[in-house]
Amino acid sequence: MAGGIFTSNSTQQWLRQLMPRPQDGMETVAGVTLRVIASAASDGTKVVALTPNEAALLQAGMPGLRVVPERRYLPARAPRLRALRKPAVKAAEPPQTLTLRVTAGEGQHAKPLPDCVVVVLTDVATGTGVEGTSNARGEVRLRLPATLRQAPIVAAYPLHGAWAREWRNLPLQAGMAIALPALELGFADARRVLYEAPKGDEGGGVKVAVIDTGVGPHADLRVAIGRNTTLVEPVDQWHDEDGHGTHVAGVIGGHGATGQGVSGEAAQVRLHAYRVFERGEGGASNAAIREAIRQAVLDGCDILNMSLGGGDSDPAISEAIQFARLSGAVCVVAAGNEGGPVSFPANDPLSLAVAAVGIKGAWPKGAAQQRHLTQPPGKHDSFVARFSNRGPQIRQAAPGVGIISTIHRDRYGVMDGTSMASPVAAGVLARVLASTPEVLNSPRDARRSEAILELAARRAEDLGFPATMQGKGLAR
């Protein structure tokens, strides 16, 4: 078990002397032999390798320490179809290799689409099927049962350049093309329907932290400070390799520098990027998230966006959120995408939890966003996204279905999730804060944080949904 050690003031200096060691480097503390894996710069917190029994002995031997198990959290993307198990292979019927071509657009305007995940399900009930990612030529090779001539479901989820699409009972042929609606940056997505086009001069003087998979590079994004806070990677490796964090950042502070680019809700904010997801790891450690929150506060951020969550509640992250609130900053957090109770850290009582809504028809014909539609409709022909978590912790709602934004390496893509709703709310709040100097320039303490939250609540618009689905309403 990896553990984060949190200390009382009396032992903090001693802890700072413990430094990460090579693989075979060990320390003996209170009779317990351990290896220090990483050390947080903000307060000297350590990540150590311990068994549960060793953790109990260490806690008992040093009452001034707190030992917290490591937990992992994921980006708050909306759920999508996945191949959970592979089809059974019969010896007498070797599988066929089927090559599909994925394009953005149709006919003479069709362009090969790389980086698109294609899922073919042969049994929907069990999630049996295969999936693969298209190459630079837009081709994806899939090994399917030899007798399969029609797939119950085929789905294509592009990272950039097009809208996702799903087909039912699709006939399969070698070399066939599957065409997705091409992404047009001028398309009026749910964000543009609910809000006027950003003026481009809003948000000045406000610092917003994006605690995520990294940010950029992208011509539409200016990052004032970037840090890798995973504690196990170089601090200057904060750029994005996933797309999620860059998308989030564009929603908040994109400034459309490419001429036909994407503008965020507060283009003049000072963006800070804190990468908490390690390369090759499935999730972000609570130690990394805690360090990002603390470092963002120390860097002077006013609003911290966290489009992540899903794990058990964690005292390390909760302590950092409290530190932010006591320091005049607000954590805006995605509510989660399981269609159930609000996930952690959004359900922390000091977080501003954001649910996702959509606008009916704010996507091209045939796009997969249709699957997130629910009834009854609310104001502006809105709906609560099927995936959006709900509960008494919800403070606000914002558009999170079919949101167009930036993807690293100067690309653009569409994403769904409370991951997208959270940065919309954060960007809207940033521009409101920038226009309220008496709050922006007030002392950085808990009263300032409460004043920022009051701004958000006072301006929210009731969409007609229960408070457990929208809180005070749409972020305005």
C-alpha positions as CSV (number, residue, x, y, z in Angstrom):
1,M,0.0,0.0,0.0
2,A,1.2,3.5,-0.8
3,G,0.5,6.0,1.9
4,G,0.6,9.8,2.2
5,I,1.9,10.9,5.6
6,F,0.4,14.1,7.0
7,T,1.9,15.8,9.9
8,S,1.3,18.0,12.9
9,N,3.4,21.2,13.0
10,S,5.7,19.7,15.6
11,T,6.9,17.0,13.3
12,Q,6.9,18.8,9.9
13,Q,10.5,19.8,10.0
14,W,11.5,16.2,10.7
15,L,9.4,14.9,7.8
16,R,11.0,17.4,5.4
17,Q,14.3,15.6,6.0
18,L,12.9,12.4,4.6
19,M,13.7,12.4,0.9
20,P,12.8,10.0,-2.0
21,R,15.3,7.2,-2.3
22,P,16.2,4.8,-5.2
23,Q,14.3,1.5,-5.6
24,D,16.4,-0.2,-2.9
25,G,16.8,2.8,-0.6
26,M,15.0,2.3,2.7
27,E,14.3,4.4,5.9
28,T,13.5,3.1,9.4
29,V,10.9,5.2,11.2
30,A,9.5,4.2,14.6
31,G,10.8,0.7,14.0
32,V,9.1,0.5,10.6
33,T,11.2,0.1,7.5
34,L,9.8,2.0,4.5
35,R,10.7,3.5,1.2
36,V,9.9,7.2,0.5
37,I,8.6,7.3,-3.1
38,A,7.9,11.1,-3.4
39,S,7.8,14.3,-1.5
40,A,5.4,17.2,-2.0
41,A,7.0,20.6,-2.5
42,S,4.2,22.6,-0.9
43,D,4.3,21.2,2.6
44,G,6.7,18.2,2.7
45,T,4.0,15.5,2.5
46,K,5.5,12.1,1.7
47,V,4.3,9.2,-0.4
48,V,5.7,6.0,1.0
49,A,5.4,2.3,0.3
50,L,3.9,0.4,3.2
51,T,1.9,-2.7,3.8
52,P,-1.4,-2.2,5.9
53,N,0.3,-3.8,8.9
54,E,3.3,-1.5,8.6
55,A,1.0,1.5,8.2
56,A,-0.8,0.6,11.5
57,L,2.6,0.1,13.3
58,L,3.8,3.5,12.0
59,Q,0.6,5.3,13.0
60,A,0.8,3.8,16.5
61,G,4.5,4.5,16.9
62,M,4.2,8.2,15.8
63,P,0.9,9.7,17.0
64,G,2.0,13.1,15.5
65,L,1.6,11.6,12.0
66,R,-1.4,10.9,9.9
67,V,-1.2,8.0,7.4
68,V,-3.7,8.0,4.5
69,P,-4.0,5.3,1.9
70,E,-3.4,6.2,-1.7
71,R,-6.5,6.5,-3.9
72,R,-7.0,7.1,-7.6
73,Y,-9.5,9.4,-9.4
74,L,-10.5,9.6,-13.1
75,P,-11.4,12.4,-15.5
76,A,-15.2,13.0,-15.3
77,R,-16.0,12.0,-18.8
78,A,-19.5,10.8,-19.8
79,P,-19.8,7.1,-20.1
80,R,-19.7,5.5,-23.6
81,L,-19.9,2.1,-25.1
82,R,-17.0,-0.2,-24.4
83,A,-16.0,-3.7,-25.4
84,L,-15.8,-5.4,-22.0
85,R,-15.0,-8.9,-23.2
86,K,-13.7,-10.4,-26.5
87,P,-15.9,-12.8,-28.6
88,A,-15.2,-16.5,-28.1
89,V,-13.1,-18.0,-30.9
90,K,-14.0,-21.4,-32.3
91,A,-11.2,-23.6,-33.6
92,A,-13.2,-24.4,-36.8
93,E,-14.0,-20.7,-37.5
94,P,-10.9,-18.5,-37.2
95,P,-11.7,-14.8,-36.8
96,Q,-11.9,-12.5,-39.7
97,T,-9.8,-9.3,-39.7
98,L,-12.1,-6.4,-40.7
99,T,-10.6,-3.0,-41.8
100,L,-12.9,0.0,-41.4
101,R,-12.2,3.5,-42.7
102,V,-13.3,6.3,-40.5
103,T,-14.0,9.7,-42.1
104,A,-15.0,13.1,-40.9
105,G,-17.8,14.1,-43.4
106,E,-19.1,12.3,-46.4
107,G,-18.6,12.2,-50.1
108,Q,-16.0,14.6,-51.7
109,H,-15.7,16.4,-48.4
110,A,-14.7,13.3,-46.4
111,K,-11.4,13.3,-44.7
112,P,-9.6,10.4,-43.0
113,L,-10.0,10.6,-39.2
114,P,-7.2,9.4,-37.0
115,D,-7.4,8.9,-33.2
116,C,-11.0,7.7,-33.3
117,V,-12.0,4.8,-31.0
118,V,-14.3,2.4,-32.9
119,V,-16.3,-0.2,-30.9
120,V,-18.1,-3.1,-32.4
121,L,-20.4,-5.0,-30.0
122,T,-21.5,-8.6,-31.0
123,D,-23.5,-9.0,-27.8
124,V,-24.8,-5.8,-26.2
125,A,-26.1,-7.4,-23.0
126,T,-22.7,-8.8,-22.0
127,G,-20.6,-6.0,-23.6
128,T,-18.9,-8.6,-25.8
129,G,-17.0,-7.1,-28.8
130,V,-13.8,-5.5,-29.9
131,E,-12.5,-2.0,-30.2
132,G,-9.6,-0.2,-31.7
133,T,-8.2,3.2,-32.6
134,S,-7.9,4.5,-36.2
135,N,-4.4,5.3,-37.5
136,A,-3.2,8.3,-39.4
137,R,-5.0,7.0,-42.5
138,G,-8.3,6.7,-40.6
139,E,-8.1,2.9,-40.7
140,V,-8.8,0.6,-37.8
141,R,-8.4,-3.2,-38.0
142,L,-10.7,-5.4,-35.9
143,R,-10.7,-9.2,-35.3
144,L,-14.3,-10.4,-35.4
145,P,-16.1,-13.7,-35.6
146,A,-15.9,-15.1,-39.1
147,T,-19.7,-15.5,-39.4
148,L,-20.5,-11.9,-38.3
149,R,-22.2,-10.0,-41.1
150,Q,-24.1,-7.4,-39.1
151,A,-23.1,-5.8,-35.8
152,P,-25.8,-5.1,-33.2
153,I,-24.0,-1.8,-32.3
154,V,-21.1,0.0,-33.9
155,A,-19.9,3.2,-32.2
156,A,-17.2,5.7,-33.1
157,Y,-15.8,8.2,-30.6
158,P,-13.3,10.7,-32.1
159,L,-10.8,12.7,-30.1
160,H,-10.9,15.6,-32.6
161,G,-12.3,16.7,-35.9
162,A,-15.8,15.1,-35.7
163,W,-18.9,14.3,-33.6
164,A,-19.3,10.8,-32.1
165,R,-21.9,8.5,-33.7
166,E,-23.5,5.2,-32.9
167,W,-25.2,2.7,-35.4
168,R,-27.5,-0.2,-34.6
169,N,-27.6,-3.4,-36.8
170,L,-25.0,-2.1,-39.1
171,P,-24.0,-4.4,-42.0
172,L,-20.2,-5.0,-42.1
173,Q,-18.0,-5.2,-45.2
174,A,-14.3,-5.2,-45.6
175,G,-12.9,-1.8,-46.3
176,M,-16.2,0.0,-45.6
177,A,-16.2,3.6,-44.5
178,I,-18.1,4.9,-41.5
179,A,-18.7,8.6,-41.8
180,L,-19.0,10.9,-38.8
181,P,-20.5,14.5,-38.8
182,A,-17.5,16.8,-39.3
183,L,-16.8,19.3,-36.6
184,E,-17.4,22.9,-37.6
185,L,-16.2,25.5,-35.1
186,G,-19.0,27.8,-35.9
187,F,-21.6,25.3,-34.9
188,A,-23.9,26.5,-32.0
189,D,-23.3,23.9,-29.3
190,A,-25.1,23.9,-26.0
191,R,-22.7,26.4,-24.6
192,R,-23.3,28.9,-27.4
193,V,-27.1,28.4,-27.2
194,L,-27.2,29.2,-23.5
195,Y,-24.6,32.0,-23.5
196,E,-23.8,34.8,-25.9
197,A,-20.6,34.5,-27.8
198,P,-17.7,35.5,-25.4
199,K,-16.5,39.1,-25.9
200,G,-12.9,38.0,-25.5
201,D,-12.0,40.8,-23.0
202,E,-13.5,39.2,-19.9
203,G,-11.9,37.6,-16.9
204,G,-8.9,39.9,-16.5
205,G,-7.2,39.8,-13.1
206,V,-8.6,36.4,-12.2
207,K,-6.3,33.3,-11.9
208,V,-7.9,29.9,-12.7
209,A,-6.3,26.6,-12.1
210,V,-7.0,23.6,-14.3
211,I,-6.2,20.5,-12.3
212,D,-6.3,17.8,-14.9
213,T,-4.4,15.7,-17.5
214,G,-2.3,18.8,-18.5
215,V,-2.9,21.6,-20.9
216,G,-1.8,22.2,-24.5
217,P,0.2,23.0,-26.4
218,H,-2.5,24.9,-28.3
219,A,-2.4,28.3,-30.1
220,D,-5.8,29.3,-28.5
221,L,-4.4,28.9,-24.9
222,R,-2.0,31.0,-22.9
223,V,-0.7,29.2,-19.8
224,A,0.8,31.6,-17.2
225,I,2.1,28.8,-15.0
226,G,2.3,25.1,-15.6
227,R,3.4,22.4,-13.1
228,N,3.4,18.6,-13.0
229,T,2.3,17.7,-9.5
230,T,2.2,13.9,-9.8
231,L,5.3,13.9,-7.5
232,V,6.9,11.2,-9.6
233,E,7.5,13.0,-12.9
234,P,9.5,16.2,-13.7
235,V,7.7,19.3,-12.6
236,D,8.0,20.9,-16.1
237,Q,6.2,18.0,-17.9
238,W,2.8,19.6,-17.6
239,H,1.6,19.4,-21.2
240,D,-1.4,17.3,-22.2
241,E,-1.2,13.8,-23.8
242,D,-4.8,12.9,-23.3
243,G,-6.9,15.8,-24.6
244,H,-9.2,16.1,-21.6
245,G,-7.3,18.9,-19.7
246,T,-6.8,20.9,-22.9
247,H,-10.5,20.7,-23.6
248,V,-11.4,21.9,-20.1
249,A,-8.9,24.8,-20.4
250,G,-10.3,25.9,-23.7
251,V,-13.8,26.1,-22.2
252,I,-12.5,28.4,-19.5
253,G,-9.9,30.6,-21.2
254,G,-9.6,29.9,-24.9
255,H,-9.0,33.1,-26.8
256,G,-9.5,32.0,-30.5
257,A,-6.0,33.1,-31.6
258,T,-6.1,30.9,-34.7
259,G,-8.8,33.2,-36.2
260,Q,-11.3,30.4,-36.4
261,G,-10.5,29.0,-32.9
262,V,-12.5,28.6,-29.7
263,S,-13.2,31.3,-27.2
264,G,-13.7,30.4,-23.5
265,E,-16.1,32.0,-21.1
266,A,-13.3,34.2,-19.7
267,A,-10.6,34.6,-22.3
268,Q,-8.5,37.0,-20.3
269,V,-8.0,34.9,-17.2
270,R,-4.5,33.8,-16.2
271,L,-4.6,30.0,-16.8
272,H,-2.6,27.8,-14.5
273,A,-2.1,24.1,-15.5
274,Y,-1.5,21.5,-12.9
275,R,-1.1,18.0,-14.3
276,V,-2.1,15.3,-11.8
277,F,-2.3,12.3,-14.2
278,E,0.9,10.3,-14.7
279,R,1.9,8.9,-18.0
280,G,0.6,5.4,-18.4
281,E,-1.5,5.4,-15.2
282,G,-5.2,4.9,-15.1
283,G,-5.9,7.6,-12.6
284,A,-4.6,10.5,-10.5
285,S,-3.3,9.9,-7.0
286,N,-4.9,11.7,-4.1
287,A,-1.4,12.9,-3.2
288,A,-1.0,14.5,-6.7
289,I,-4.4,16.2,-6.4
290,R,-3.7,17.4,-2.9
291,E,-0.4,18.9,-4.0
292,A,-2.1,20.6,-7.1
293,I,-4.7,22.2,-4.9
294,R,-2.2,23.5,-2.4
295,Q,0.2,24.7,-5.0
296,A,-2.5,26.5,-6.9
297,V,-3.5,28.3,-3.8
298,L,0.1,29.3,-3.1
299,D,0.3,30.5,-6.7
300,G,-2.5,32.9,-6.0
301,C,-5.3,31.1,-8.0
302,D,-8.9,32.3,-7.2
303,I,-10.8,29.5,-8.8
304,L,-9.7,25.9,-9.0
305,N,-11.4,23.6,-11.6
306,M,-11.4,19.9,-11.0
307,S,-13.1,17.8,-13.7
308,L,-12.2,14.6,-12.0
309,G,-13.5,12.2,-9.3
310,G,-15.3,9.0,-8.8
311,G,-13.4,7.4,-5.9
312,D,-14.0,7.1,-2.2
313,S,-13.8,10.3,-0.1
314,D,-10.3,11.1,1.0
315,P,-9.1,13.2,3.9
316,A,-6.0,14.4,2.1
317,I,-8.0,16.0,-0.7
318,S,-10.6,17.3,1.7
319,E,-7.9,19.0,3.8
320,A,-6.5,20.7,0.7
321,I,-10.0,21.9,-0.3
322,Q,-10.4,23.4,3.2
323,F,-7.0,25.1,2.8
324,A,-8.3,26.6,-0.4
325,R,-11.4,27.9,1.2
326,L,-9.5,29.4,4.1
327,S,-7.2,31.1,1.6
328,G,-9.9,32.9,-0.3
329,A,-10.2,30.4,-3.3
330,V,-13.1,28.2,-4.5
331,C,-12.9,24.7,-5.9
332,V,-15.3,24.1,-8.7
333,V,-15.8,20.3,-9.2
334,A,-17.5,18.0,-11.7
335,A,-20.4,16.2,-10.0
336,G,-19.6,12.9,-11.8
337,N,-21.2,10.8,-14.6
338,E,-22.7,7.7,-13.2
339,G,-26.3,9.0,-13.0
340,G,-26.2,8.4,-9.3
341,P,-25.1,10.2,-6.1
342,V,-22.6,13.1,-6.4
343,S,-19.1,11.7,-6.4
344,F,-16.0,12.8,-4.5
345,P,-14.5,15.4,-4.4
346,A,-17.6,17.2,-5.7
347,N,-19.6,16.0,-2.6
348,D,-17.1,17.5,-0.2
349,P,-19.2,20.2,1.7
350,L,-16.7,22.9,0.7
351,S,-16.7,22.2,-3.1
352,L,-18.9,23.9,-5.6
353,A,-20.4,20.8,-7.3
354,V,-21.6,21.3,-10.9
355,A,-24.2,19.1,-12.7
356,A,-24.5,18.8,-16.5
357,V,-27.4,19.9,-18.7
358,G,-27.8,19.9,-22.4
359,I,-29.9,21.7,-25.0
360,K,-32.2,19.5,-27.2
361,G,-30.9,19.2,-30.7
362,A,-27.7,21.2,-30.1
363,W,-25.7,18.6,-32.1
364,P,-25.7,17.5,-35.8
365,K,-28.2,14.9,-37.0
366,G,-27.0,11.4,-36.2
367,A,-24.6,12.4,-33.4
368,A,-24.3,10.2,-30.4
369,Q,-25.3,13.1,-28.0
370,Q,-28.9,12.0,-28.6
371,R,-28.3,9.2,-26.1
372,H,-27.9,11.7,-23.2
373,L,-31.3,13.3,-23.7
374,T,-33.9,13.0,-20.9
375,Q,-37.4,14.3,-20.1
376,P,-39.0,16.5,-19.0
377,P,-37.5,19.6,-20.7
378,G,-36.6,22.7,-18.7
379,K,-36.2,26.4,-19.6
380,H,-34.4,27.1,-22.9
381,D,-35.4,23.6,-24.1
382,S,-32.8,22.3,-21.7
383,F,-32.5,18.8,-20.1
384,V,-30.6,17.2,-17.3
385,A,-28.0,14.9,-18.9
386,R,-28.8,11.3,-18.4
387,F,-25.3,10.6,-17.0
388,S,-25.2,13.6,-14.6
389,N,-24.9,12.7,-10.9
390,R,-27.4,14.3,-8.6
391,G,-27.9,15.0,-4.9
392,P,-28.2,17.7,-2.3
393,Q,-24.5,18.7,-2.8
394,I,-25.2,20.1,-6.3
395,R,-24.6,23.9,-6.3
396,Q,-25.1,24.8,-10.0
397,A,-25.6,23.3,-13.4
398,A,-23.9,24.1,-16.7
399,P,-23.9,22.8,-20.3
400,G,-22.0,19.5,-20.5
401,V,-23.5,17.7,-23.6
402,G,-21.7,18.1,-27.0
403,I,-19.3,20.8,-26.0
404,I,-16.8,22.0,-28.6
405,S,-13.3,23.1,-27.3
406,T,-9.6,22.8,-27.8
407,I,-7.5,19.6,-28.1
408,H,-3.7,19.6,-27.7
409,R,-1.6,20.1,-30.8
410,D,-3.9,22.8,-32.2
411,R,-6.9,20.6,-32.7
412,Y,-10.5,20.8,-31.7
413,G,-13.0,18.2,-30.5
414,V,-16.3,17.5,-28.8
415,M,-16.7,16.0,-25.3
416,D,-19.6,15.2,-23.0
417,G,-19.6,15.0,-19.2
418,T,-19.8,17.0,-16.0
419,S,-16.1,17.4,-16.9
420,M,-17.3,20.0,-19.4
421,A,-20.0,21.5,-17.2
422,S,-17.5,22.3,-14.4
423,P,-15.2,24.5,-16.5
424,V,-18.2,26.3,-18.0
425,A,-19.3,27.2,-14.5
426,A,-15.7,28.1,-13.5
427,G,-15.3,30.4,-16.6
428,V,-18.6,32.1,-16.0
429,L,-17.7,32.6,-12.3
430,A,-14.3,34.0,-13.3
431,R,-15.8,36.7,-15.5
432,V,-18.3,37.6,-12.8
433,L,-15.5,37.8,-10.3
434,A,-13.4,40.0,-12.6
435,S,-16.3,42.4,-12.8
436,T,-16.7,42.6,-9.0
437,P,-13.5,44.2,-7.8
438,E,-14.7,44.6,-4.3
439,V,-14.6,40.8,-4.0
440,L,-11.7,40.1,-6.3
441,N,-9.4,42.5,-4.3
442,S,-10.6,41.6,-0.8
443,P,-8.3,39.9,1.7
444,R,-7.7,36.2,0.8
445,D,-9.6,34.5,3.6
446,A,-12.7,32.4,4.2
447,R,-14.9,35.5,3.9
448,R,-13.6,36.1,0.3
449,S,-14.4,32.5,-0.6
450,E,-17.9,32.8,0.7
451,A,-18.4,36.1,-1.2
452,I,-17.3,34.3,-4.4
453,L,-19.8,31.5,-3.8
454,E,-22.5,34.1,-3.1
455,L,-21.8,35.7,-6.5
456,A,-22.3,32.3,-8.1
457,A,-25.6,31.6,-6.2
458,R,-27.1,35.0,-6.7
459,R,-26.7,35.0,-10.5
460,A,-27.8,31.4,-11.1
461,E,-30.9,31.0,-13.3
462,D,-33.6,28.5,-12.4
463,L,-34.1,26.0,-15.3
464,G,-37.1,24.4,-13.6
465,F,-35.4,21.2,-12.4
466,P,-35.2,20.0,-8.8
467,A,-32.4,21.4,-6.8
468,T,-30.8,18.0,-6.5
469,M,-30.3,18.2,-10.3
470,Q,-29.4,21.9,-10.8
471,G,-28.7,23.4,-7.4
472,K,-29.5,27.1,-7.6
473,G,-29.7,26.7,-11.4
474,L,-27.7,27.5,-14.5
475,A,-24.3,29.3,-14.0
476,R,-24.8,32.9,-15.1
